[in-house]
Amino acid sequence: MNVAAASKIHAIPHDLPLDSGQALVGAQIAYETYGELAEDKSNAILICHALTGDQFVASDHPITGKPGWWERMVGPGKQIDTDRYYVICANVIGSCMGSTGPASVNSGGEPYAMGFPVITIRDMVRGLVALLDGLGIEQLHAVVGGSMGGMQALSLAANWPERAARVLVIASTARHSAQNIAFHEVGRQAIMADPAWSGGDYYAGEASPDNGLAVARMAAHITYLSEEGLTEKFGRRLQDRDSKSFGFDADFQVESYLRYQGSGFTQRFDANSYLYITRAMDYFDLAEEHGGKLANAFEGTSARFCLISFDTDWLYPTSESRHIVHALNAAGAKVSFVELSAPNGHDSFLLPHDQLDRVVGGFIE
């Protein structure tokens, strides 16, 4: 059963400066909260979501009706215990679940579309910091994030070091590799090649670039899995047939699975948001932001860090986490690190895993 959540909108009372030199005027952040904020506001935990995630971390999604994306981890008596902690999860700017993004209406009364400014991970965190300011929370008990959420947690620790006492980063990286950028570009090109994309101005039309977005999701989803996991789950088994069709229907179970993932994704996500968020991830390079040396990003930090990687994650492999750990060591930070064994690749942080649960629960304490 899902925990009770409070859905809210925070209107940022000032222009939100962006790394591009532009600013968002009248930006808003959609967020959910779980649990009660202590009188001294010392028990707040911020959970940062991944690329296609949202604020519905432990409550049913309003469009799909599915349980929250980390419901198994967040709730009464769980690893992130809402009986003890005030848990906040916000939709990042640039996304499409209530926070200001390309589908939002601009000052001229029209959707931003491709007029929305290009954003960065640090810009997303600026929005989250504005939310914390609005809630009167000066320091978080912890900031927690996996994948793109881990990038946000690292950015918060580097650029607003006083705002979190603990930083938990799962299956993430301090910068996007050429391979990561390449996969994202395939997805973006699939969207922009869809005739219904119409240069991004599809909001008033009858069609959306769902075909392109579905292909983008299919390509990305492959990177979230592992060869071992795919082989175990699907192998070369056929889908609903005894022999090959000698055509281009989904002969194999894995083909059917990817098509299902793609079509389901288009029901809840905006294609332009996918373009903007993937671009923000590609631009992420924490060392570059701090003079070219990653250790500089964490100089003087008093926060405690915990990094977790998975041995089958080839999107953000363990070497990426080790790179961050070495930088934290060089900066004199307090850091612990563990590589966990799991068959499910990058998505392992979202799936049941007893060791992960123990590490998260122990660090949050």
C-alpha positions as CSV (number, residue, x, y, z in Angstrom):
1,M,0.0,0.0,0.0
2,N,1.3,3.4,-0.9
3,V,2.2,6.0,1.7
4,A,0.2,9.2,1.9
5,A,1.7,12.0,-0.1
6,A,1.1,15.7,-0.4
7,S,1.3,17.0,-4.0
8,K,2.3,20.6,-4.2
9,I,3.5,23.3,-6.5
10,H,6.2,25.8,-5.4
11,A,6.3,29.0,-7.4
12,I,9.9,30.3,-7.4
13,P,9.6,34.0,-6.3
14,H,12.6,35.1,-8.3
15,D,14.0,34.6,-11.7
16,L,15.9,31.4,-11.9
17,P,19.4,32.0,-13.4
18,L,20.7,29.4,-15.8
19,D,24.2,28.3,-16.9
20,S,23.4,29.5,-20.4
21,G,23.2,33.1,-19.2
22,Q,19.4,33.1,-19.6
23,A,16.9,33.0,-16.8
24,L,13.5,31.3,-16.2
25,V,10.8,33.8,-15.2
26,G,7.9,32.6,-13.1
27,A,9.3,29.0,-12.9
28,Q,7.5,26.5,-10.7
29,I,8.5,23.2,-9.1
30,A,6.1,20.3,-8.7
31,Y,6.9,18.1,-5.7
32,E,5.5,15.5,-3.3
33,T,6.3,15.1,0.4
34,Y,5.9,12.2,2.7
35,G,6.1,12.2,6.5
36,E,6.2,15.2,8.9
37,L,8.9,17.9,9.0
38,A,10.5,18.1,12.4
39,E,10.1,21.4,14.3
40,D,13.8,22.2,13.8
41,K,13.6,21.0,10.2
42,S,16.5,18.6,10.7
43,N,14.9,15.4,9.3
44,A,14.4,16.3,5.6
45,I,15.6,13.9,2.9
46,L,15.6,15.0,-0.7
47,I,15.3,12.3,-3.3
48,C,16.4,13.2,-6.8
49,H,14.8,11.3,-9.7
50,A,16.4,9.9,-12.9
51,L,15.9,10.9,-16.5
52,T,12.4,9.6,-17.0
53,G,11.4,9.7,-13.4
54,D,9.2,12.2,-11.5
55,Q,8.1,13.3,-8.1
56,F,5.9,10.2,-7.6
57,V,8.6,8.3,-5.7
58,A,6.2,6.4,-3.4
59,S,2.7,7.2,-4.6
60,D,0.7,6.0,-7.5
61,H,1.5,7.8,-10.8
62,P,-1.5,9.9,-11.8
63,I,-1.3,8.9,-15.5
64,T,-0.2,5.3,-15.5
65,G,-1.7,4.3,-12.1
66,K,1.5,2.3,-11.4
67,P,3.2,2.4,-7.9
68,G,5.8,5.0,-7.2
69,W,9.2,4.3,-8.9
70,W,10.9,3.7,-5.5
71,E,8.0,2.7,-3.4
72,R,9.9,-0.4,-2.1
73,M,12.5,1.9,-0.6
74,V,10.4,4.8,0.7
75,G,7.6,4.5,3.3
76,P,6.8,3.7,7.0
77,G,9.5,1.4,8.4
78,K,11.4,1.1,5.1
79,Q,15.0,2.1,4.4
80,I,14.0,5.7,3.9
81,D,11.5,5.7,6.8
82,T,8.7,8.2,6.4
83,D,7.7,7.7,10.1
84,R,11.1,9.4,10.9
85,Y,12.0,11.5,8.0
86,Y,10.3,14.2,5.9
87,V,10.9,13.0,2.3
88,I,10.8,15.4,-0.6
89,C,10.8,14.4,-4.2
90,A,10.5,17.1,-6.9
91,N,10.1,17.1,-10.6
92,V,13.1,18.8,-12.2
93,I,12.8,21.8,-14.4
94,G,12.7,20.8,-18.0
95,S,10.5,17.8,-17.3
96,C,6.8,17.4,-17.9
97,M,5.0,16.5,-14.6
98,G,4.2,19.9,-13.3
99,S,7.6,21.7,-13.1
100,T,8.3,24.3,-15.7
101,G,9.5,22.7,-19.0
102,P,9.1,22.9,-22.8
103,A,5.3,22.2,-22.6
104,S,4.7,25.0,-20.1
105,V,3.1,28.2,-21.2
106,N,5.5,31.2,-21.6
107,S,4.9,34.8,-20.9
108,G,3.3,35.2,-24.4
109,G,0.6,32.6,-23.5
110,E,2.1,29.9,-25.8
111,P,4.0,26.7,-25.0
112,Y,7.8,27.3,-24.8
113,A,8.4,24.3,-27.1
114,M,12.0,24.7,-28.5
115,G,12.0,28.3,-27.1
116,F,12.7,26.8,-23.7
117,P,16.2,27.6,-22.7
118,V,18.8,24.8,-22.7
119,I,19.4,23.7,-19.1
120,T,22.0,21.8,-17.2
121,I,22.1,19.5,-14.2
122,R,23.2,22.5,-12.1
123,D,20.2,24.4,-13.3
124,M,17.9,21.6,-12.1
125,V,19.6,21.8,-8.7
126,R,19.1,25.5,-8.6
127,G,15.4,24.8,-8.9
128,L,15.6,22.2,-6.1
129,V,17.5,24.7,-3.9
130,A,14.8,27.3,-4.5
131,L,12.3,24.7,-3.3
132,L,14.3,24.0,-0.2
133,D,14.5,27.8,0.5
134,G,10.7,28.0,0.1
135,L,10.3,25.2,2.6
136,G,12.7,26.9,5.0
137,I,15.1,23.9,5.0
138,E,18.7,25.1,5.4
139,Q,20.3,21.6,5.6
140,L,19.0,18.3,4.5
141,H,19.6,15.2,6.6
142,A,20.5,13.6,3.3
143,V,20.2,14.0,-0.5
144,V,19.7,10.7,-2.3
145,G,19.8,10.0,-6.1
146,G,20.4,7.2,-8.6
147,S,21.5,7.7,-12.2
148,M,20.6,11.3,-13.2
149,G,19.5,11.8,-9.6
150,G,23.0,10.9,-8.5
151,M,24.3,13.7,-10.7
152,Q,22.0,16.1,-9.0
153,A,23.1,14.9,-5.6
154,L,26.7,15.4,-6.6
155,S,26.0,18.9,-8.0
156,L,24.2,19.9,-4.8
157,A,27.2,18.7,-2.7
158,A,29.7,20.5,-4.9
159,N,27.9,23.8,-5.5
160,W,25.8,24.1,-2.3
161,P,28.0,22.1,0.2
162,E,26.2,23.3,3.3
163,R,22.8,22.1,2.2
164,A,23.2,18.3,2.8
165,A,24.8,16.5,5.7
166,R,24.8,13.2,3.8
167,V,25.1,12.5,0.1
168,L,24.1,9.1,-1.3
169,V,24.9,8.5,-5.0
170,I,23.8,5.2,-6.6
171,A,24.8,4.0,-10.1
172,S,25.9,7.4,-11.3
173,T,28.8,9.4,-12.7
174,A,30.6,12.8,-12.4
175,R,30.5,13.3,-16.2
176,H,28.8,11.8,-19.3
177,S,31.1,9.7,-21.4
178,A,31.2,9.8,-25.2
179,Q,29.3,6.6,-25.3
180,N,26.6,8.0,-23.1
181,I,26.3,11.1,-25.3
182,A,26.2,8.9,-28.4
183,F,23.2,6.8,-27.1
184,H,21.3,10.0,-26.2
185,E,22.0,11.5,-29.7
186,V,20.4,8.4,-31.3
187,G,17.3,9.0,-29.2
188,R,17.2,12.7,-30.0
189,Q,17.5,12.1,-33.7
190,A,14.7,9.5,-33.6
191,I,12.4,12.2,-32.0
192,M,13.4,14.9,-34.4
193,A,13.1,12.6,-37.4
194,D,9.4,12.0,-36.6
195,P,7.3,14.1,-38.9
196,A,4.9,14.9,-36.1
197,W,7.7,16.6,-34.1
198,S,7.2,19.7,-36.4
199,G,10.3,21.4,-35.1
200,G,9.0,21.0,-31.5
201,D,5.7,22.9,-32.2
202,Y,3.4,19.9,-31.9
203,Y,1.4,20.9,-28.8
204,A,-1.6,22.4,-30.7
205,G,-1.6,19.8,-33.3
206,E,-3.4,16.5,-33.6
207,A,-0.3,14.3,-33.4
208,S,2.7,14.1,-31.2
209,P,6.1,12.5,-32.1
210,D,5.2,9.3,-30.3
211,N,6.9,7.0,-32.8
212,G,10.2,8.9,-32.4
213,L,9.9,9.1,-28.6
214,A,9.1,5.3,-28.4
215,V,12.2,4.5,-30.4
216,A,14.3,6.8,-28.2
217,R,13.0,5.0,-25.1
218,M,13.7,1.6,-26.7
219,A,17.3,2.5,-27.4
220,A,17.8,4.0,-23.9
221,H,16.2,1.1,-22.2
222,I,18.7,-1.3,-23.7
223,T,21.4,0.6,-21.9
224,Y,19.6,0.2,-18.5
225,L,19.8,-3.6,-18.8
226,S,22.6,-6.2,-18.9
227,E,23.4,-8.9,-21.4
228,E,23.0,-11.4,-18.5
229,G,19.6,-10.1,-17.5
230,L,18.3,-10.0,-21.1
231,T,19.5,-13.5,-21.8
232,E,17.9,-14.8,-18.6
233,K,14.6,-13.0,-19.1
234,F,14.2,-13.5,-22.9
235,G,17.1,-15.4,-24.5
236,R,16.1,-16.0,-28.1
237,R,12.6,-17.2,-27.2
238,L,9.8,-16.4,-29.7
239,Q,6.8,-14.3,-28.8
240,D,3.4,-15.9,-29.1
241,R,4.4,-18.2,-31.9
242,D,6.0,-21.5,-32.6
243,S,8.2,-20.5,-35.6
244,K,9.7,-17.4,-37.2
245,S,7.3,-15.3,-39.2
246,F,9.9,-14.4,-41.9
247,G,8.6,-10.8,-41.5
248,F,9.1,-7.8,-39.3
249,D,6.6,-8.3,-36.6
250,A,8.0,-8.9,-33.1
251,D,9.1,-12.5,-33.5
252,F,11.3,-12.4,-30.4
253,Q,10.2,-11.8,-26.8
254,V,12.8,-9.1,-26.4
255,E,11.4,-7.2,-29.4
256,S,7.9,-7.3,-28.0
257,Y,9.2,-6.1,-24.6
258,L,11.1,-3.1,-26.1
259,R,8.0,-2.2,-28.1
260,Y,5.9,-2.3,-25.0
261,Q,8.4,-0.1,-23.1
262,G,8.4,2.4,-25.9
263,S,4.7,2.7,-26.4
264,G,4.0,2.9,-22.7
265,F,6.5,5.7,-22.2
266,T,4.8,8.0,-24.7
267,Q,1.7,8.0,-22.5
268,R,3.5,9.8,-19.7
269,F,6.4,11.8,-21.1
270,D,6.9,14.7,-23.4
271,A,9.2,14.4,-26.4
272,N,10.7,17.9,-26.0
273,S,11.4,17.3,-22.4
274,Y,13.3,14.2,-23.4
275,L,15.5,16.3,-25.7
276,Y,16.2,18.9,-23.0
277,I,16.9,16.5,-20.2
278,T,19.2,14.3,-22.2
279,R,21.1,17.4,-23.3
280,A,21.5,18.5,-19.7
281,M,22.9,15.1,-18.8
282,D,25.3,15.2,-21.7
283,Y,26.6,18.6,-20.6
284,F,27.3,17.3,-17.1
285,D,31.0,17.4,-16.2
286,L,31.5,18.3,-12.6
287,A,35.3,18.6,-13.0
288,E,34.9,21.0,-15.8
289,E,32.7,23.2,-13.6
290,H,35.5,23.4,-11.0
291,G,38.7,24.2,-12.9
292,G,39.2,20.7,-14.6
293,K,39.9,18.8,-11.4
294,L,37.1,16.8,-9.8
295,A,38.6,17.0,-6.3
296,N,38.2,20.8,-6.4
297,A,34.4,20.2,-6.5
298,F,34.5,18.8,-3.0
299,E,37.2,20.9,-1.4
300,G,36.3,21.7,2.2
301,T,33.1,19.7,2.3
302,S,31.9,18.4,5.7
303,A,29.3,16.1,4.2
304,R,29.5,12.3,4.5
305,F,29.3,10.5,1.1
306,C,28.3,7.0,0.1
307,L,28.6,5.7,-3.4
308,I,27.1,2.5,-4.7
309,S,27.7,0.8,-8.1
310,F,26.6,-2.5,-9.7
311,D,28.9,-4.9,-11.4
312,T,26.7,-5.4,-14.4
313,D,26.0,-1.7,-15.0
314,W,27.8,-0.8,-18.3
315,L,26.0,2.6,-18.6
316,Y,27.7,4.0,-15.5
317,P,30.2,1.3,-14.6
318,T,32.0,0.9,-11.3
319,S,35.0,2.7,-12.6
320,E,32.9,5.9,-12.7
321,S,32.1,5.6,-9.1
322,R,35.7,4.9,-8.2
323,H,36.7,8.0,-10.0
324,I,34.4,10.1,-7.7
325,V,35.6,8.2,-4.6
326,H,39.2,9.0,-5.5
327,A,38.4,12.7,-5.9
328,L,36.5,12.7,-2.6
329,N,39.5,11.1,-0.9
330,A,41.8,13.7,-2.4
331,A,39.6,16.4,-1.0
332,G,39.7,14.8,2.4
333,A,36.0,14.0,2.4
334,K,34.4,11.2,4.5
335,V,33.3,8.6,2.0
336,S,32.3,5.0,1.8
337,F,31.9,2.9,-1.4
338,V,30.6,-0.5,-2.3
339,E,30.1,-2.4,-5.6
340,L,27.2,-4.7,-5.4
341,S,26.6,-7.8,-7.5
342,A,23.3,-7.8,-9.4
343,P,22.2,-9.3,-12.8
344,N,20.0,-6.4,-13.9
345,G,22.5,-3.8,-15.1
346,H,21.9,-0.1,-14.5
347,D,18.3,-0.6,-13.5
348,S,19.4,-2.6,-10.4
349,F,19.0,0.4,-8.1
350,L,15.3,0.4,-8.9
351,L,14.8,-3.4,-8.3
352,P,14.6,-5.5,-5.1
353,H,18.1,-6.0,-3.7
354,D,18.7,-6.9,-0.1
355,Q,22.3,-5.6,0.1
356,L,21.3,-2.3,-1.5
357,D,18.6,-2.0,1.1
358,R,21.0,-2.6,3.9
359,V,23.5,-0.1,2.6
360,V,20.9,2.6,2.0
361,G,19.3,2.1,5.4
362,G,22.5,2.1,7.2
363,F,23.8,5.2,5.6
364,I,20.6,7.2,6.1
365,E,20.8,6.3,9.8
